[in-house]
């Protein structure tokens, strides 16, 4: 296994998943803006987020956003 794949596994373990309301509070964005971005992501064929936007994932009907261990939102590269 290469060191870059090891780093990706470590990053996945360190991710904390928060709600849209929590991310809205952290960033100052509205929950509706986040919902609009998710819709645009799906329409663009980029489930989980487009580059430069917060990374998100659906867990059933619940949507969660990834944050780094320091609480900063994780952005799709």
GINORDA-V424853 format. One record per backbone hydrogen bond with DSSP energy under -0.5 kcal/mol. CO is the residue of the C=O (numbers start at 0). NH is the residue of the N-H. Records with the same first field share a line. If there is no record, write none. Layout:
CO=NH ; NH
This chain:
1=5
2=6
3=7
4=8
5=9
6=10
7=11
8=12
9=13
10=14
11=14
15=17 ; 66
17=64
18=22
19=23
20=24
21=25
22=26
23=27
29=33
30=34
31=35
32=36
33=37
34=38
35=39
36=40
37=41
38=42
39=43
40=45
41=44
45=48
47=55
49=52
52=75
54=65
56=63
57=59
58=61
61=58
63=56
64=17
65=73
66=15
67=70
71=67
73=54
75=51
